[in-house]
């Protein structure tokens, strides 16, 4: 997978792609960043759990770096279900919204056929396979003569 494709993706992705290329790596990075902050003394698990302090600088930096990838992957996963990316805002509802978004993106099957966001991910060309060439653009129509 191309580095920039992790941040900017178009179309649709299936559940396995979302879990293996987004949710799992982002989760692992978050846990490693939290462990690094605790090990360096920037924060403690007890104070974070009690809400007494925020996260340390490493967790904050990693969070800012993975936020675009998280939003992009969530949007393309919602597109696979035929839903608009605006549904990501349901994650702002405390507890219920985050659980609902996890169920929608991580566990529910996508649309079987093409939808307004493109063909199903299984119809995409395999890695190393060349996609079908696009048809040539139509010639520009002739301009009418100037009548001035």
Backbone as CSV, one residue per row, in Angstrom:
resi,resn,N_x,N_y,N_z,CA_x,CA_y,CA_z,C_x,C_y,C_z
1,UNK,0.843,-1.183,0.000,0.000,0.000,0.000,0.883,1.238,0.000
2,UNK,0.561,2.164,-0.848,1.274,3.417,-0.975,1.081,4.259,0.288
3,UNK,2.139,4.973,0.701,2.085,5.779,1.920,0.957,6.796,1.867
4,UNK,0.826,7.511,0.755,-0.202,8.550,0.666,-1.598,7.959,0.587
5,UNK,-1.686,6.706,0.112,-2.993,6.061,0.044,-3.537,5.821,1.450
6,UNK,-2.644,5.726,2.439,-3.085,5.548,3.823,-3.811,6.800,4.308
7,UNK,-3.417,7.944,3.797,-4.023,9.208,4.210,-5.188,9.636,3.327
8,UNK,-5.074,9.443,2.041,-6.116,9.890,1.122,-6.546,8.690,0.290
9,UNK,-7.744,8.254,0.515,-8.272,7.096,-0.202,-9.635,7.487,-0.757
10,UNK,-9.926,6.997,-1.927,-11.214,7.279,-2.554,-11.930,5.968,-2.825
11,UNK,-13.229,6.059,-2.981,-14.002,4.874,-3.322,-14.454,4.117,-2.090
12,UNK,-14.199,2.805,-2.109,-14.715,1.926,-1.061,-13.624,0.966,-0.595
13,UNK,-13.689,0.572,0.678,-12.825,-0.487,1.196,-13.694,-1.467,1.974
14,UNK,-13.266,-2.726,1.997,-14.037,-3.740,2.713,-13.592,-3.829,4.172
15,UNK,-14.267,-4.691,4.926,-13.990,-4.806,6.363,-12.568,-5.266,6.636
16,UNK,-12.092,-6.278,5.912,-10.750,-6.801,6.192,-9.684,-5.745,5.931
17,UNK,-9.835,-4.972,4.874,-8.885,-3.892,4.601,-8.927,-2.864,5.721
18,UNK,-10.115,-2.517,6.178,-10.238,-1.530,7.255,-9.569,-2.033,8.530
19,UNK,-9.818,-3.283,8.891,-9.226,-3.827,10.116,-7.712,-3.946,10.010
20,UNK,-7.213,-4.515,8.898,-5.785,-4.818,8.787,-4.921,-3.624,8.411
21,UNK,-5.449,-2.689,7.650,-4.627,-1.567,7.204,-4.876,-0.277,7.968
22,UNK,-5.935,-0.230,8.777,-6.236,1.001,9.502,-6.423,0.775,10.998
23,UNK,-7.449,0.036,11.377,-7.790,-0.096,12.797,-6.655,-0.733,13.598
24,UNK,-6.116,-1.833,13.115,-5.037,-2.509,13.844,-3.773,-1.649,13.944
25,UNK,-3.244,-1.102,12.826,-2.053,-0.252,12.961,-2.272,0.991,13.822
26,UNK,-3.428,1.633,13.697,-3.686,2.828,14.502,-3.785,2.458,15.975
27,UNK,-4.423,1.336,16.285,-4.507,0.873,17.672,-3.142,0.554,18.256
28,UNK,-2.305,-0.137,17.481,-0.956,-0.484,17.952,-0.124,0.779,18.157
29,UNK,-0.185,1.712,17.213,0.556,2.971,17.368,0.104,3.739,18.605
30,UNK,-1.180,3.742,18.865,-1.708,4.458,20.033,-1.214,3.841,21.334
31,UNK,-1.238,2.516,21.408,-0.769,1.835,22.622,0.729,2.060,22.812
32,UNK,1.512,1.957,21.738,2.958,2.189,21.843,3.262,3.630,22.260
33,UNK,2.525,4.583,21.728,2.738,5.984,22.101,2.399,6.215,23.566
34,UNK,1.320,5.608,24.040,0.949,5.745,25.452,2.012,5.123,26.351
35,UNK,2.519,3.950,25.956,3.573,3.303,26.748,4.835,4.158,26.769
36,UNK,5.168,4.793,25.638,6.347,5.654,25.583,6.170,6.872,26.479
37,UNK,4.998,7.478,26.462,4.741,8.630,27.333,4.832,8.248,28.807
38,UNK,4.279,7.097,29.162,4.338,6.649,30.561,5.779,6.330,30.945
39,UNK,6.526,5.662,30.047,7.916,5.303,30.338,8.796,6.538,30.499
40,UNK,8.516,7.585,29.755,9.308,8.812,29.844,8.836,9.736,30.958
41,UNK,7.776,9.359,31.636,7.274,10.162,32.742,6.430,11.345,32.317
42,UNK,6.010,11.373,31.061,5.182,12.485,30.584,3.758,12.415,31.099
43,UNK,3.298,11.217,31.429,1.953,11.030,31.969,1.913,9.698,32.701
44,UNK,0.849,9.483,33.450,0.686,8.205,34.145,-0.696,7.655,33.835
45,UNK,-0.803,6.342,33.824,-2.077,5.707,33.500,-3.153,6.059,34.514
46,UNK,-2.754,6.171,35.784,-3.732,6.482,36.828,-4.328,7.870,36.640
47,UNK,-3.477,8.844,36.349,-3.983,10.210,36.195,-4.836,10.350,34.936
48,UNK,-4.495,9.610,33.885,-5.312,9.647,32.667,-6.660,8.994,32.931
49,UNK,-6.655,7.849,33.617,-7.903,7.136,33.912,-8.822,7.961,34.809
50,UNK,-8.261,8.733,35.715,-9.065,9.552,36.621,-9.469,10.885,35.984
51,UNK,-8.916,11.193,34.812,-9.251,12.441,34.139,-8.547,13.643,34.725
52,UNK,-7.480,13.416,35.476,-6.768,14.515,36.122,-5.807,15.224,35.178
53,UNK,-5.348,14.534,34.156,-4.380,15.113,33.232,-4.648,14.606,31.824
54,UNK,-4.108,15.301,30.870,-4.263,14.879,29.479,-3.180,13.898,29.085
55,UNK,-3.168,13.578,27.832,-2.152,12.674,27.319,-0.839,13.417,27.161
56,UNK,0.242,12.665,27.050,1.557,13.254,26.880,1.806,13.700,25.445
57,UNK,2.980,14.273,25.187,3.268,14.814,23.854,3.383,13.745,22.768
58,UNK,3.820,12.551,23.116,3.959,11.505,22.095,2.583,11.033,21.638
59,UNK,1.681,10.800,22.580,0.319,10.382,22.222,-0.368,11.475,21.409
60,UNK,-0.178,12.718,21.799,-0.793,13.831,21.075,-0.266,13.908,19.644
61,UNK,1.042,13.767,19.469,1.641,13.820,18.134,1.149,12.675,17.262
62,UNK,1.176,11.460,17.791,0.703,10.297,17.032,-0.780,10.468,16.697
63,UNK,-1.552,10.964,17.645,-2.976,11.184,17.394,-3.219,12.160,16.256
64,UNK,-2.433,13.234,16.209,-2.580,14.209,15.127,-2.135,13.637,13.785
65,UNK,-1.130,12.756,13.807,-0.645,12.160,12.560,-1.604,11.125,11.987
66,UNK,-2.289,10.380,12.847,-3.181,9.327,12.347,-4.624,9.801,12.181
67,UNK,-4.950,10.991,12.633,-6.331,11.481,12.501,-6.802,11.541,11.046
68,UNK,-6.000,12.075,10.103,-6.477,12.077,8.711,-6.699,10.672,8.155
69,UNK,-5.813,9.735,8.495,-5.981,8.355,8.023,-7.217,7.722,8.636
70,UNK,-7.473,8.021,9.882,-8.652,7.479,10.551,-9.936,8.015,9.921
71,UNK,-9.969,9.293,9.637,-11.147,9.898,9.012,-11.332,9.365,7.594
72,UNK,-10.232,9.287,6.841,-10.298,8.793,5.464,-10.774,7.349,5.409
73,UNK,-10.235,6.511,6.282,-10.637,5.096,6.270,-12.081,4.933,6.720
74,UNK,-12.491,5.713,7.695,-13.882,5.643,8.134,-14.840,6.065,7.034
75,UNK,-14.460,7.114,6.306,-15.316,7.591,5.216,-15.427,6.554,4.106
76,UNK,-14.307,5.961,3.710,-14.367,4.977,2.628,-15.053,3.695,3.070
77,UNK,-14.957,3.367,4.337,-15.684,2.193,4.846,-17.189,2.476,4.859
78,UNK,-17.577,3.678,5.247,-18.989,4.056,5.186,-19.483,4.072,3.738
79,UNK,-18.622,4.502,2.817,-18.992,4.484,1.406,-19.282,3.062,0.941
80,UNK,-18.559,2.081,1.475,-18.810,0.688,1.103,-20.208,0.255,1.522
81,UNK,-20.743,0.873,2.544,-22.098,0.558,3.005,-23.147,1.468,2.355
82,UNK,-22.706,2.370,1.460,-23.637,3.275,0.797,-24.005,4.474,1.647
83,UNK,-23.216,4.757,2.665,-23.504,5.854,3.591,-22.544,7.017,3.337
84,UNK,-23.002,8.213,3.606,-22.187,9.409,3.457,-21.146,9.482,4.577
85,UNK,-20.058,10.193,4.306,-19.024,10.387,5.330,-19.525,11.239,6.493
86,UNK,-20.631,11.940,6.312,-21.211,12.726,7.401,-21.585,11.834,8.582
87,UNK,-21.783,10.546,8.339,-22.108,9.622,9.424,-20.958,9.485,10.423
88,UNK,-19.762,9.923,10.056,-18.648,9.910,11.014,-18.954,10.782,12.224
89,UNK,-19.798,11.779,12.042,-20.135,12.679,13.149,-20.894,11.972,14.268
90,UNK,-21.454,10.803,13.984,-22.141,10.064,15.047,-21.143,9.654,16.138
91,UNK,-19.870,9.576,15.780,-18.831,9.259,16.757,-18.661,10.321,17.827
92,UNK,-19.215,11.499,17.622,-19.127,12.566,18.620,-20.134,12.393,19.750
93,UNK,-21.110,11.507,19.560,-22.079,11.230,20.624,-21.375,10.344,21.651
94,UNK,-21.298,10.763,22.904,-20.556,9.986,23.898,-21.040,8.541,24.001
95,UNK,-20.102,7.636,24.047,-20.263,6.193,24.192,-21.100,5.560,23.091
96,UNK,-22.392,5.896,22.987,-23.251,5.274,21.979,-22.706,5.497,20.570
97,UNK,-22.306,6.701,20.259,-21.850,7.026,18.915,-20.600,6.271,18.525
98,UNK,-19.655,6.154,19.446,-18.421,5.444,19.141,-18.659,3.955,18.951
99,UNK,-19.522,3.374,19.772,-19.852,1.953,19.627,-20.593,1.728,18.311
100,UNK,-21.545,2.591,17.993,-22.300,2.462,16.746,-21.376,2.578,15.538
101,UNK,-20.450,3.520,15.575,-19.520,3.697,14.465,-18.603,2.485,14.315
102,UNK,-18.150,1.913,15.427,-17.322,0.706,15.368,-18.099,-0.459,14.758
103,UNK,-19.349,-0.624,15.149,-20.172,-1.709,14.595,-20.387,-1.498,13.100
104,UNK,-20.709,-0.272,12.704,-20.978,0.015,11.290,-19.728,-0.205,10.442
105,UNK,-18.600,0.332,10.868,-17.393,0.247,10.046,-16.672,-1.083,10.177
106,UNK,-16.722,-1.691,11.340,-15.917,-2.886,11.552,-16.616,-4.211,11.409
107,UNK,-17.935,-4.236,11.542,-18.609,-5.529,11.589,-19.704,-5.724,10.550
108,UNK,-20.315,-4.657,10.059,-21.402,-4.809,9.094,-20.852,-4.908,7.673
109,UNK,-21.445,-5.794,6.900,-21.025,-6.042,5.523,-21.377,-4.848,4.640
110,UNK,-20.567,-4.614,3.624,-20.824,-3.537,2.681,-21.866,-3.919,1.651
111,UNK,-22.239,-2.954,0.814,-23.173,-3.227,-0.276,-22.546,-4.245,-1.219
112,UNK,-23.347,-5.193,-1.688,-22.826,-6.233,-2.567,-22.480,-5.742,-3.957
113,UNK,-23.251,-4.832,-4.469,-23.029,-4.349,-5.824,-22.512,-2.932,-5.836
114,UNK,-22.446,-2.352,-7.027,-21.992,-0.966,-7.110,-22.988,-0.020,-6.444
115,UNK,-22.476,1.044,-5.891,-23.337,2.086,-5.337,-22.818,3.430,-5.822
116,UNK,-23.330,4.511,-5.284,-22.948,5.834,-5.799,-21.490,6.179,-5.526
117,UNK,-20.788,5.379,-4.712,-19.383,5.645,-4.407,-18.433,4.772,-5.214
118,UNK,-18.963,3.929,-6.085,-18.107,3.127,-6.946,-18.441,1.650,-6.898
119,UNK,-17.637,0.854,-7.606,-17.865,-0.589,-7.615,-17.453,-1.199,-6.282
120,UNK,-17.890,-2.419,-6.003,-17.473,-3.057,-4.753,-15.960,-3.259,-4.733
121,UNK,-15.347,-3.262,-3.548,-13.893,-3.409,-3.466,-13.390,-4.684,-4.127
122,UNK,-14.185,-5.744,-4.129,-13.749,-6.995,-4.744,-13.644,-6.864,-6.256
123,UNK,-14.290,-5.869,-6.847,-14.230,-5.661,-8.290,-13.004,-4.851,-8.698
124,UNK,-12.275,-4.331,-7.727,-11.085,-3.543,-8.029,-9.991,-4.470,-8.548
125,UNK,-9.091,-3.986,-9.417,-8.029,-4.841,-9.927,-7.103,-5.291,-8.810
126,UNK,-6.613,-6.515,-8.920,-5.709,-7.071,-7.914,-4.367,-6.357,-7.976
127,UNK,-3.572,-6.516,-6.914,-2.256,-5.894,-6.855,-1.404,-6.444,-7.992
128,UNK,-0.759,-5.578,-8.736,0.076,-5.984,-9.851,-0.692,-6.100,-11.158
129,UNK,-2.002,-6.094,-11.110,-2.826,-6.188,-12.307,-3.120,-4.777,-12.799
130,UNK,-3.007,-4.582,-14.089,-3.242,-3.266,-14.661,-4.737,-2.994,-14.761
131,UNK,-5.192,-1.831,-14.323,-6.609,-1.496,-14.497,-6.918,-1.272,-15.973
132,UNK,-8.179,-1.350,-16.313,-8.603,-1.117,-17.690,-8.300,0.326,-18.066
133,UNK,-7.758,0.551,-19.271,-7.468,1.940,-19.659,-8.763,2.730,-19.818
134,UNK,-8.676,3.988,-19.501,-9.826,4.874,-19.662,-9.992,5.213,-21.131
135,UNK,-11.207,5.482,-21.510,-11.440,5.876,-22.897,-10.858,7.269,-23.107
136,UNK,-10.511,7.541,-24.336,-9.931,8.834,-24.666,-10.978,9.925,-24.461
137,UNK,-10.569,11.084,-23.979,-11.541,12.165,-23.809,-12.064,12.628,-25.169
138,UNK,-13.287,13.050,-25.170,-13.899,13.527,-26.409,-13.189,14.789,-26.878
139,UNK,-13.160,14.949,-28.200,-12.526,16.144,-28.762,-13.333,17.374,-28.360
140,UNK,-12.633,18.460,-28.180,-13.302,19.703,-27.803,-14.148,20.183,-28.976
141,UNK,-15.386,20.575,-28.721,-16.240,21.007,-29.837,-15.689,22.274,-30.482
142,UNK,-16.021,22.416,-31.761,-15.558,23.606,-32.479,-16.217,24.842,-31.894
143,UNK,-15.447,25.905,-31.835,-15.976,27.163,-31.322,-16.705,27.889,-32.458
144,UNK,-17.830,28.505,-32.134,-18.526,29.256,-33.189,-17.694,30.465,-33.604
145,UNK,-17.867,30.901,-34.842,-17.094,32.073,-35.286,-17.484,33.310,-34.477
146,UNK,-16.546,34.210,-34.393,-16.781,35.452,-33.661,-17.650,36.371,-34.501
147,UNK,-18.755,36.814,-33.940,-19.711,37.642,-34.689,-19.590,39.121,-34.341
148,UNK,-18.471,39.599,-33.987,-18.341,40.949,-33.525,-18.107,41.937,-34.517
